[in-house]
């Protein structure tokens, strides 16, 4: 991957770039290792609130001017908060990289947190919180994370709790920013039509003011708990997740888990899609997912069906998971490997995805990974590896969440009768 280069600035900020020949655009941004895991119950939602407030003005730019300056050169900005990272990035033409870098550096280093902007954005964040609560296929994942890691920061909602967001102050945001938005906690990345050396010159000009070696280290092993929860409300469908303890990003079986999930419920040819939707007509959407963090992970299956079909759908899910321990065909295994190889290579054609890839590699492994190295790891996974992983997954207590007009008692009964740990 000789088009990927990495340099650490004198203050500790990691700068990583990927040149993609033939692109006119560049994605450039900051990935700060501060997210939901940095919060306790009294500060839940502060990472996300700070992300919102970063765009609301600096001493040299109003919120409107921030947007207008980038949009005047045809670019756009975005941001997101996750369990372990908050990202701020922009996409622009290569010739306007310096414009984007200057704006992003300003909003991260010099937010004003004006009272009127704080109160205005508080209302926006609360509206987002209400929207999540009113969207079953959003809120169910918050519930799932909460029961998997009960009373732990990895289980808290990213958007936060209404009673906490309502009381959050500008001083709270300043304290949090001072604690975590420091050079040792930042990866600065870019991908597209760029020169690493030219970007380094810009970075040294704009990023050197960040403080060094003062951020707390968040590298915690959380306790997976499992259990069940039902949000009973009047709806046509019941949304359900059946889940288990998963794997961390550093686990030796990480790629095996990805293949397991893909064979089980990763696409239209997957077992769950074929059995639950195509053969039985039990649902419109069904898929499996694997979420990995530095020290933990979760695995699950999401779907939605009518209340009278929920038990049958649960039976299909548990039966297909059990069958993975003994019956995986060479054909479906080859299809899955082909999907992974294609996905990896096609990701390089999207500079936002490329940025996120190299940032996560730097964060997790301390270096970027060559595509050949990743492909070799995928190629090394065998059918027997996937079968063995099934036993590891099933060894954990099941996590079950439902949102809809019935509770999860029928699901629990069906899973228990099929041999899952409840």
N, C-alpha and C positions, 0 to 999 in steps of 0.2 A: 504494500500500500504506500508506494513512494510519493503519492500525491497528498498524503497526510503528514503534517508536520506539527510538532509540539515543542513549546518553549515555556519555561517558567520565568516570569518577570522577577526583578530584584525584590519586590515586596511579597512574592509568593503566589500571585495569580497565575493559574495555568492557562496558557493560550494554545489552542489547538485549531488547526485549519485543514480543510480538504479542498483542494483545487479540482474543479470539475470542468474539463475543457469543453468548449462548445456552448456553455451556459452564458447568458447575458446578465443573469441576476445573481445576487449574493444574499444569503441569509446570515445575519450576524446578531450575536446576543450574549447575554449573561445567563448562566445557570448557577444559581446560588444553592448550596447544600443546606437549605433551611425550608422545612415544610411542616406537615402535621406532626411528625415525630418530635419536633422541638417544643410542642405545646403541652400544657397540663390542662385539667378540666376548667381552671379559672381563666385560661387564655385561649381556649379552643376557638379557632377561626381567625386568629391574629395574623397568621402567615398569609392567608387569602385576603384579608382586609388591607394589609400592607401592599400587596400586589396591586389592588385597585387604586390605592392612594398614590402610588408612585407616578401615575399619569396625571395627577391633579394639580400640578404646578410646581415650579421652582422659582428662585429669585429672579431668573432671567427669562422665564417662559410661563405663560398662563397655560391652563389645560387645553384651551382652544389652539393656542400657538404651537403647542407640542404636536397636536394632530395636523395642523395646517402645514407646518414646516416639512414634515415627512411626506404628506400627501401631495405637496406642491412639486415633488420630484417623482411622483407616481408610486411611492412606496407605501407600505402599511406596517403597523406594529401590532403585536399580540403578546399575551402573557398567560401563564397558567400556574397553578399551585398543585402539587401532588404531596404524597406522604413524606417524601424525602427531599424534594427539590422545588424551588420556585424559579420559573424561567421568564425572561424578558427578551424579546427578539424582534427584529425587523427584517423585511424582505424588500430589497431595492435593486436598482440596476448597479452593476459593478462600479461605474464611475461615481456613484453617489454614496459609496460605503462610508466615507468620512462623515457625511451628513448624519447618517443613521447612528454611527458610533458616538458622535458628539451628543446627540439627543439622548440616547440610551444612558450614556455616562452621566449626563446631567440629572436625569430623573432618579437614577440609583444613588447618586452621591449627594444631591441637594434638594430632596423633597421638602416642601414647606409645611405641609399638613395644616393649611389654613382652616380655621374653625368652620367657615361656611362650606368649604369643600368637604370637610370631614362629615358634617351633618348630611349634606346632599348625597355623598357616596354611601353613607350608612344606610340610607333608605334603599339605594340600589342593591347593596349586599343583602339586605333583608328581603327584598323582592326576589332575589336569586334563591335565597333560602326557602321562601314560600313556594317558589316554582318547583324546586327539588322535591319538597314534601308532597306536592300535588301531582308529581309524575311517578307513577308506580315503578316503572323500569329504571328510574334513577334512585329513588329512595331505598329500594330493596337492596342495592349494593352497599349503601351506608349501614343499613341494618345488619347485613351479612358481615361486614368488617367489624362491626361493634360486638357481635356475639362471638366471633372468632377470637378477638383480642379484648375481652371484656375489661373495662376500667383501666385500659392502657392507651397510651397516646396513638399507637398504630391503629387502634379501633375507633378513634374519634373522627367525626365528619370534617371534611376539608372546609366546607362553608362555615361551620361552627354552629353554636347554639344561640338562639335568639336572645336569651337573657344575658349572654356574654357579649355578643356583638353590640347590643343596645348600650352597654356601659363602657365600651372601649374608648379610651382617650388618645389624644395626640401624643401625650407623654408615654403611654403604653407602646405606641407604634415606634416612637423614637428609641425607647429602651430596647425593644426587640431588634430593631434595625442595627443599633450599636453593638448588640450582642452577637449577631449572626452574619451581618452583611459586611464581611471583612475579607481581605485578600486570601487568607488561607482557606476560605469557604467558597471561593468563586472559581468557576471554569468559564473562560471567555472563548467562544467558538464561532467559526464562520465556515461556510461552504459555498462554493460556486466559482464565479469568475473573479479570482483574486490572486494576490501574491502574498505568501506568508511573511516575507520580509517587510513589505509595505504595510501590512496590517500590524506587524510588531511595532513599527515606528508610530503608527496611530495609537496603539495600545499604550505604549510608554508615555505618550503625551496625555492620554485621557484617563488611564487606569492607575497611575502610580500613587494617587492620593489615598487609595484604600488602605486601611490599617492592616497590620501584619500580625499573624500568630496570636490571636486573642479569642477566637471562636471556640465554644465548647465542642467536644467531639461527641457525635451521636452515632454510636456503633453498638446497638443494644440487641440482645436476643430477647424477644418478647415471648410470652407464654400463650400458645394456642389453646383455647378453651373449648370451643364448639358449643353446641346447645341448640336451642330453638327459639323462634320469636314469630308472632303473627300480628300483623296490622290488619284488623278486620274492618272493612269498609264496603259500602255498596258499589259494586262494579260488575261488569259483565264477565270479566275474566279474573282468574287467580294467577298472580305472578309468583313464581317459586324459584328458589335457589337451593340446591342440594350440594353441600361442599365439604371439604376436608382440609386438613393441614397440608401445606404445600412445601415448596423448596425455595431456598434463597438463590440469589444471583450467583453465588459462589459454590453452590452445591455441584458435586461431580455429576449428578444426574439431571442437571439443568436442561440440556438438550434432549435428553430422554423424555423428560416431562413435557416438553414442547411437542414432541412427536406423539406421546400418549394422548395429549389433549386434542391434537389435530385428527388423529384416527377416530377418536371417540365422538367429537362434535365440532370439528374445525371447518366444515364446508358442506356443500350440497351432497358430496359423495360419502360423508362421514356416517358412522353407524347410527347415531342418534337422529340425524336428519332423515335418513332413509327409513328407519324403523318407526319413529314417532310421527313424522309428518307424511312421508310419501306412502308408507304402507298402511298406517292406521288413521291418519288424519286427525291426530290428537291436538295439533298446535300449528300455528303459522311459523313461529320462530323458536328455535332451540339451538343452543350452542354451549360448548364447554370453554372455560377460560382458566388461565394460570397467571397469577400476579406474583411477581417475585420482588423482594426487597433485599437489602444488604445481608440481613441475618434471618429473615423469615419469608414465608410465602403462603399463599392460599390457592386451592384448586376448587373449581365448582362447575356446576351445570345450571344454566338459566333457561327458563321457558315460561310460557303463559298458556293457560288452557281454561276451560270451563270447570266449575267446581265438581261436576259429576264425572269428569275425566281425570281429575288430579291424581287419584290413587293409581289408575292404570298408567298414567305418565310416569309416576314415581317408580312403578314396577319396571317399566322399560329402562329408565335411567339406571337403576341398581343392577338389573340383569345384564345390561350392556357393559357396565363397569366390571362386574365379576367375570364376564366372558373374556375380557382383555387379558386376564391372567393365564389363559390357556389356548386362546384361539385368535391368532392374528395371521392373516394371509400374506403371502409374499406380494400379492398384487396391491393390496391397500398400503402395505409398508413402502413399496416403491413409489406409489402415488404421493405419499406424504413426504418422502425425501425429495422428490422432484419439486413439490410445492415449496419446501423450505429453501432449496437452492435458488429457485426462481425468485422467491420473495427477498432473499438476501441481496441478490444481484440487482433486482429492480429498485430496491430501496435507494441504491446509489444514484438513481436518476431523479431523486427528489431531494433538493438541498436542505429543506427543513428536516426531513427524516435523517439525512446524512449528518446534520449538526447534532441531532439528538443521539444518534448512534455513537459518534466519537466522544461526545460528552460523557455518556454513560460508561463507555469503556475506560475513560480516564478516571472517572469517579470510582468505579468498582475494581478495576484491575491495575490502575496506576499507569496504564499505557494503552495505546490503540492496538487493535487486533487486525491483522491482515485477513482479507476475505478467504484466502487459502487456508489459514489456520482455523477459521470458523467452519468452513466446508469440510475440513478434515475431521473436526469433532462431530459434525452431523453424520458424515459417512461412517464413522466408527461405531455409531449406535446400532445395535442388533435387535432383532425381534425378541430374543430372550431378555435383553435389557428392559424392553418395554413391559414384557410379561412380569418380570420381577418387580418393577416399579409399582404395578398394580397392588401387590401385597403390601408394599410400604404405604401407599395411599390409604388402603382399607384398614390399616392398623390404627388410624386415628379415629377419634370420635367424630361423628357426623355433625355438620352444622346445617340447620334447616330454617329457612325464612320464607314466609308467604305474605303477600299483600293482596287482599280481595275479600270476597263475601264469606269465606270460611276460614277456619284456623288450620294449623298444620297437623292436627291429630291424625288424620287419615294418612298423610305422608309418613309420619313417624311410625305408625303401625305397619304400613307396608314395608318400609325400609327395615324395620326390626325383624319382621317375619322372613325377610330375604337374607338376613344374616349380618346387616350392618350394625355398627356400634352406635347406640342411641344414648 
